Amino acid sequence: MDKISYEKIKEKTLVVTKTPIPGYNLVNILQLLAQNKFMVSPRYFPRFLYTQILIGLMTPYRIKERIKFDKKIKSTEIKHDPIFLIGHWRSGTTYLHNVLAKDKNLAYFTTFQAYLPGVFLSSEKRWKPIVASSIPKKRPMDDVDMNADFPQEDQYAIGAFSKYSYYHGWCFPKNMELYNKYVLMEDVTQKDIDNWKEIYLYLLKKITLYNNGKRLILKNQDNTGKVKLLLEIFPDAKFILIKRNPYDLYCSMMKFMSIVIPLYCIQKPPKIDDVEESMINLYIRIFKKYIQERNLIPKGNLVEIKYEDFIKEPLKQIKEIYDSLNLNNFYEHKKDFENYLLTQKGIKLSNYNLSEEIRKKIYDRWGFTFKEFGYEK
């Protein structure tokens, strides 16, 4: 893991369908381009052209959906405060989300809905095949199954509607640090905070309308740094934090970024060493803020589990989540959980070899989470 570099960056230059940008609405992409001074690297013109064609084709459908549903969306009541699944990227959030989604009392954004949040109420039949054909059957970084109907993180939906997304930093890497600020909503204006709340609430009302009022189970790693803001919107929200050994998380995250950034970007990626430093710093900021703000969560509304425990005994950990959050209906869905977990028996803990130099760097920077989350140096 000491010699990290982007994976097959030249071969990926002409891969145009994997970036999330085609799901962005027209106003948002124009604002993002202006924010980046319209800098698009020539090598990524084919990818940029593909995104603009799809955005242009979808614009009339987005307008139609706003006209037809906006009033109904805004009047939708979220009667049950959501369950927020949080934790750093590469901490097992996807696996945990997939298991919890087997609870038929809960609702979530599918991959189609998260990638194309502007058209899913009225034009699913027309646009869902586009998403289905553009995503691989397996995620390139870990071979996890992908499908247009599988649960997905709502951060993609937020990014399609606004500038407030971590993933914009992978699409526009020259401004990576700017988009990192929006993960924690620190050093931003009150107008930005209010705007983010308005957009997020609108999207959650929209997916609630689609799912006939079911309680939402929302996976969004960005939300790990937004606990206080989320409680201002949903005072009785429940939180599930999944944490992972920082050494393993570092290795998995570096592999993740080396594979995905070349698929997302429309600007030349920065040096991988700069990406590493950005990731290390953001991790520190996210978890310092989370540790500070988790005390604001009402008693009985937070449970923390370890990724390692979840991989070894997933059903036991799911029961712990239901008991801790007083969800009460574990046994109603136990068979569904068990059936899904049987299909995932091949998932095992990864083994990474790290030099003492890298181990020291990680512990020197992230040592506070080793102690806070119960991991050995």
C-alpha positions as CSV (number, residue, x, y, z in Angstrom):
1,M,0.0,0.0,0.0
2,D,3.0,2.3,0.1
3,K,3.1,3.0,-3.7
4,I,-0.3,4.3,-4.4
5,S,-1.3,5.6,-7.8
6,Y,-4.4,6.1,-9.9
7,E,-5.6,2.8,-11.4
8,K,-5.6,2.7,-15.3
9,I,-6.0,6.5,-15.5
10,K,-5.2,6.7,-19.2
11,E,-7.5,3.8,-20.1
12,K,-10.4,5.4,-18.2
13,T,-10.1,8.7,-20.1
14,L,-12.7,7.7,-22.7
15,V,-15.1,6.1,-20.2
16,V,-18.0,8.5,-20.2
17,T,-20.9,6.8,-18.4
18,K,-19.6,6.4,-14.8
19,T,-19.6,10.0,-13.6
20,P,-22.6,11.2,-11.7
21,I,-22.7,14.5,-13.5
22,P,-25.4,13.5,-16.1
23,G,-27.9,13.4,-13.2
24,Y,-27.3,17.1,-12.3
25,N,-30.0,19.6,-13.2
26,L,-29.1,22.3,-15.7
27,V,-29.0,25.2,-13.3
28,N,-26.7,23.3,-10.9
29,I,-24.2,22.2,-13.5
30,L,-24.0,25.8,-14.9
31,Q,-23.3,27.1,-11.3
32,L,-20.7,24.4,-10.8
33,L,-19.0,25.2,-14.1
34,A,-19.0,28.9,-13.2
35,Q,-17.6,28.1,-9.8
36,N,-14.8,26.2,-11.5
37,K,-14.3,29.0,-14.1
38,F,-15.5,26.6,-16.8
39,M,-12.2,24.7,-16.6
40,V,-12.6,21.2,-18.3
41,S,-9.5,19.3,-19.2
42,P,-9.4,18.6,-23.0
43,R,-8.8,14.9,-22.4
44,Y,-12.2,14.7,-20.7
45,F,-14.2,16.6,-23.4
46,P,-15.9,13.3,-24.5
47,R,-17.1,12.7,-20.9
48,F,-18.2,16.3,-20.6
49,L,-20.0,16.2,-23.9
50,Y,-21.9,13.1,-22.9
51,T,-23.0,14.6,-19.6
52,Q,-24.2,17.8,-21.3
53,I,-26.2,15.9,-23.9
54,L,-28.0,13.9,-21.2
55,I,-28.6,16.9,-19.0
56,G,-30.1,18.7,-22.0
57,L,-32.3,15.7,-22.9
58,M,-33.6,15.4,-19.3
59,T,-34.2,19.1,-18.7
60,P,-37.8,19.1,-20.2
61,Y,-38.6,16.0,-18.0
62,R,-37.3,17.8,-14.9
63,I,-39.4,20.9,-15.7
64,K,-42.4,18.7,-16.2
65,E,-41.9,16.9,-12.9
66,R,-41.5,20.2,-11.0
67,I,-44.7,21.6,-12.5
68,K,-46.7,18.4,-11.8
69,F,-45.4,17.5,-8.4
70,D,-43.7,20.5,-6.6
71,K,-46.8,21.6,-4.7
72,K,-47.5,18.0,-3.6
73,I,-43.8,17.5,-2.6
74,K,-43.7,20.7,-0.5
75,S,-46.9,19.8,1.3
76,T,-45.7,16.2,2.1
77,E,-45.3,15.6,5.8
78,I,-42.5,13.5,7.1
79,K,-44.3,11.9,10.1
80,H,-41.4,9.7,11.2
81,D,-38.0,11.3,11.7
82,P,-35.5,9.4,9.6
83,I,-32.8,6.9,10.6
84,F,-29.4,8.3,9.5
85,L,-26.7,5.7,8.8
86,I,-23.4,7.5,9.1
87,G,-19.7,6.7,9.2
88,H,-16.7,7.3,7.0
89,W,-16.6,6.1,3.4
90,R,-15.3,2.5,3.3
91,S,-16.6,1.6,6.7
92,G,-19.3,-0.9,5.6
93,T,-22.1,1.6,5.3
94,T,-23.3,0.1,2.0
95,Y,-23.5,-3.4,3.3
96,L,-25.3,-2.3,6.5
97,H,-27.7,-0.2,4.4
98,N,-28.5,-3.1,2.2
99,V,-29.3,-5.3,5.2
100,L,-31.5,-2.7,6.9
101,A,-33.3,-2.1,3.7
102,K,-34.8,-5.6,4.0
103,D,-37.1,-4.1,6.7
104,K,-40.2,-3.5,4.6
105,N,-41.3,-0.7,7.0
106,L,-38.4,1.4,5.9
107,A,-37.8,3.3,2.6
108,Y,-34.7,4.6,0.9
109,F,-33.3,6.2,-2.2
110,T,-32.6,3.6,-4.9
111,T,-29.6,4.1,-7.2
112,F,-31.8,5.3,-9.9
113,Q,-33.6,7.8,-7.6
114,A,-30.3,9.1,-6.1
115,Y,-28.6,9.5,-9.5
116,L,-31.6,11.1,-11.3
117,P,-33.6,12.8,-8.5
118,G,-35.2,15.2,-10.8
119,V,-37.2,12.7,-12.8
120,F,-38.0,9.6,-10.7
121,L,-41.6,10.5,-9.9
122,S,-42.9,10.9,-13.5
123,S,-40.3,9.5,-15.9
124,E,-39.0,6.3,-14.3
125,K,-39.7,4.0,-17.2
126,R,-38.0,6.3,-19.7
127,W,-34.8,7.1,-17.7
128,K,-34.2,4.1,-15.4
129,P,-32.8,1.9,-18.2
130,I,-30.2,4.6,-18.8
131,V,-29.0,4.4,-15.2
132,A,-29.2,0.6,-15.3
133,S,-27.0,0.4,-18.4
134,S,-24.4,2.9,-17.1
135,I,-23.6,1.2,-13.8
136,P,-21.5,-1.9,-13.6
137,K,-22.9,-5.2,-12.1
138,K,-20.1,-4.9,-9.5
139,R,-18.6,-1.9,-7.9
140,P,-15.1,-1.5,-9.3
141,M,-13.4,-1.0,-5.9
142,D,-14.8,-4.0,-4.0
143,D,-17.0,-6.2,-6.2
144,V,-20.2,-5.3,-4.3
145,D,-23.3,-5.9,-6.3
146,M,-24.8,-2.9,-8.0
147,N,-28.3,-2.4,-9.4
148,A,-30.6,0.5,-10.3
149,D,-33.0,-0.6,-7.6
150,F,-30.5,-1.2,-4.8
151,P,-30.3,1.3,-1.9
152,Q,-28.0,4.2,-2.5
153,E,-26.6,7.1,-0.6
154,D,-28.7,10.3,-0.9
155,Q,-25.6,12.4,-1.3
156,Y,-25.8,11.9,-5.0
157,A,-29.3,13.4,-5.0
158,I,-28.0,16.4,-3.1
159,G,-25.2,16.8,-5.5
160,A,-27.5,16.8,-8.5
161,F,-29.5,19.7,-7.0
162,S,-26.8,21.8,-5.4
163,K,-23.1,22.5,-4.8
164,Y,-23.1,20.8,-1.4
165,S,-21.6,17.5,-2.2
166,Y,-18.2,15.8,-1.4
167,Y,-18.3,14.1,-4.7
168,H,-18.1,17.4,-6.6
169,G,-14.5,17.4,-5.4
170,W,-13.9,14.2,-7.4
171,C,-15.6,15.6,-10.5
172,F,-13.9,19.0,-10.2
173,P,-10.7,18.1,-8.3
174,K,-9.1,21.5,-8.7
175,N,-11.7,22.7,-6.1
176,M,-11.6,19.6,-3.9
177,E,-11.0,21.6,-0.7
178,L,-14.0,23.9,-1.4
179,Y,-16.4,21.0,-1.6
180,N,-14.8,19.4,1.5
181,K,-16.0,22.4,3.4
182,Y,-19.6,21.5,2.6
183,V,-19.2,18.1,4.3
184,L,-19.1,19.8,7.7
185,M,-20.8,23.1,6.7
186,E,-18.0,24.9,8.4
187,D,-16.5,28.2,7.2
188,V,-19.6,28.7,5.1
189,T,-22.3,31.4,5.2
190,Q,-25.6,31.0,7.0
191,K,-27.2,31.3,3.6
192,D,-25.4,28.2,2.5
193,I,-26.6,26.3,5.6
194,D,-30.2,27.4,5.1
195,N,-30.0,26.5,1.4
196,W,-28.6,23.1,2.1
197,K,-31.4,22.4,4.7
198,E,-34.1,23.5,2.2
199,I,-32.7,21.3,-0.6
200,Y,-32.2,18.3,1.6
201,L,-35.7,18.6,3.2
202,Y,-37.2,18.9,-0.3
203,L,-35.5,15.7,-1.5
204,L,-36.5,13.8,1.6
205,K,-40.1,14.9,1.2
206,K,-40.0,13.8,-2.4
207,I,-38.7,10.3,-1.6
208,T,-41.2,10.1,1.3
209,L,-44.0,11.0,-1.2
210,Y,-42.8,8.2,-3.5
211,N,-42.8,5.7,-0.7
212,N,-46.2,6.6,0.7
213,G,-44.9,8.0,4.0
214,K,-42.7,5.2,5.1
215,R,-39.9,6.0,7.6
216,L,-36.6,6.7,5.8
217,I,-33.3,4.8,6.3
218,L,-30.7,7.2,4.8
219,K,-27.1,6.4,4.2
220,N,-24.9,9.5,3.7
221,Q,-21.3,9.6,4.9
222,D,-21.4,13.4,4.7
223,N,-23.9,13.5,7.5
224,T,-21.3,12.2,9.9
225,G,-20.2,15.8,10.2
226,K,-23.7,17.3,10.2
227,V,-25.3,15.8,13.3
228,K,-26.2,19.2,14.9
229,L,-27.8,20.5,11.7
230,L,-29.7,17.3,11.1
231,L,-31.2,17.5,14.7
232,E,-32.3,21.0,13.9
233,I,-34.5,19.6,11.1
234,F,-35.4,16.3,12.8
235,P,-35.1,16.5,16.6
236,D,-36.0,12.9,17.1
237,A,-33.9,11.4,14.4
238,K,-32.0,8.2,15.1
239,F,-28.4,7.6,14.2
240,I,-26.4,4.5,13.4
241,L,-22.6,5.0,13.3
242,I,-20.5,2.2,11.8
243,K,-16.8,2.6,12.6
244,R,-13.7,0.8,11.2
245,N,-10.1,0.2,12.1
246,P,-8.4,3.3,10.9
247,Y,-5.5,1.3,9.3
248,D,-7.9,-0.7,7.2
249,L,-10.1,2.3,6.4
250,Y,-7.0,4.2,5.1
251,C,-6.0,1.4,2.8
252,S,-9.6,0.9,1.5
253,M,-10.2,4.6,1.0
254,M,-7.0,5.1,-0.9
255,K,-7.8,2.2,-3.2
256,F,-11.4,3.6,-3.6
257,M,-10.2,7.0,-4.7
258,S,-7.5,5.7,-7.0
259,I,-10.2,3.8,-8.9
260,V,-13.2,6.2,-8.8
261,I,-11.7,9.7,-9.2
262,P,-10.5,8.9,-12.8
263,L,-14.1,7.8,-13.6
264,Y,-15.8,10.9,-12.1
265,C,-13.5,13.8,-13.0
266,I,-13.8,16.2,-15.9
267,Q,-10.6,18.0,-14.8
268,K,-7.1,16.5,-14.6
269,P,-6.9,14.7,-11.2
270,P,-4.4,16.1,-8.7
271,K,-1.4,14.1,-7.6
272,I,-2.5,11.1,-5.6
273,D,-0.4,12.4,-2.6
274,D,-2.5,15.6,-2.5
275,V,-5.7,13.5,-2.6
276,E,-4.3,11.4,0.3
277,E,-3.6,14.5,2.3
278,S,-7.0,15.9,1.6
279,M,-8.6,12.6,2.8
280,I,-6.6,12.4,5.9
281,N,-7.4,16.0,6.9
282,L,-11.1,15.6,6.2
283,Y,-11.3,12.4,8.3
284,I,-9.8,14.3,11.2
285,R,-12.3,17.2,10.9
286,I,-15.3,14.9,10.4
287,F,-14.7,12.7,13.5
288,K,-13.7,15.6,15.7
289,K,-17.0,17.2,14.9
290,Y,-18.9,14.0,15.3
291,I,-17.4,13.3,18.7
292,Q,-18.3,16.8,19.7
293,E,-21.9,16.7,18.4
294,R,-23.0,13.2,19.2
295,N,-23.8,14.3,22.8
296,L,-26.7,16.3,21.3
297,I,-28.5,13.2,20.1
298,P,-31.3,12.3,22.5
299,K,-30.7,9.2,24.7
300,G,-31.7,6.0,22.9
301,N,-31.4,7.5,19.4
302,L,-27.7,6.6,18.8
303,V,-26.0,3.3,18.4
304,E,-22.4,2.7,17.3
305,I,-21.1,-0.6,15.9
306,K,-17.8,-1.8,14.6
307,Y,-17.4,-2.9,11.0
308,E,-15.3,-5.9,12.2
309,D,-18.1,-7.1,14.5
310,F,-20.7,-6.6,11.8
311,I,-18.8,-8.7,9.3
312,K,-18.3,-11.5,11.8
313,E,-21.8,-11.5,13.3
314,P,-24.1,-9.4,11.1
315,L,-27.5,-10.6,12.4
316,K,-26.4,-10.1,16.0
317,Q,-25.4,-6.6,15.2
318,I,-28.7,-5.9,13.4
319,K,-30.5,-7.0,16.5
320,E,-28.3,-4.8,18.7
321,I,-29.3,-1.8,16.4
322,Y,-33.0,-2.6,16.7
323,D,-32.8,-3.0,20.5
324,S,-30.7,0.1,21.0
325,L,-32.9,2.3,18.9
326,N,-36.1,0.8,20.2
327,L,-37.3,-0.1,16.7
328,N,-39.2,-3.1,18.1
329,N,-39.8,-5.1,14.9
330,F,-36.6,-7.1,14.5
331,Y,-38.3,-10.5,14.6
332,E,-40.9,-9.4,12.0
333,H,-38.1,-9.0,9.5
334,K,-35.5,-11.5,10.9
335,K,-36.1,-14.0,8.1
336,D,-35.6,-11.4,5.4
337,F,-32.3,-10.3,7.0
338,E,-31.2,-13.9,7.2
339,N,-32.0,-14.7,3.6
340,Y,-30.1,-11.6,2.4
341,L,-27.1,-12.4,4.6
342,L,-26.9,-15.9,3.2
343,T,-26.2,-14.3,-0.2
344,Q,-23.3,-12.3,1.3
345,K,-21.4,-15.1,3.0
346,G,-18.4,-14.5,0.9
347,I,-17.8,-11.1,2.5
348,K,-14.7,-11.3,4.7
349,L,-12.4,-8.8,6.5
350,S,-9.6,-7.5,4.2
351,N,-6.0,-7.9,5.0
352,Y,-3.6,-5.1,4.3
353,N,0.1,-4.9,4.6
354,L,1.4,-1.5,5.8
355,S,4.9,-0.3,6.4
356,E,5.8,1.0,9.7
357,E,6.2,4.5,8.1
358,I,2.6,4.5,6.9
359,R,1.3,3.0,10.2
360,K,3.1,5.8,12.1
361,K,1.7,8.5,9.8
362,I,-1.9,7.2,10.3
363,Y,-1.6,6.8,14.1
364,D,0.1,10.2,14.4
365,R,-2.8,11.9,12.5
366,W,-5.8,9.7,13.5
367,G,-4.7,8.5,16.9
368,F,-7.7,10.1,18.7
369,T,-10.1,7.8,16.9
370,F,-8.1,4.7,17.8
371,K,-8.7,5.6,21.5
372,E,-12.3,6.9,21.0
373,F,-13.5,3.9,19.0
374,G,-11.6,1.2,20.8
375,Y,-8.9,0.1,18.4
376,E,-5.4,-0.9,19.2
377,K,-2.4,1.0,18.0
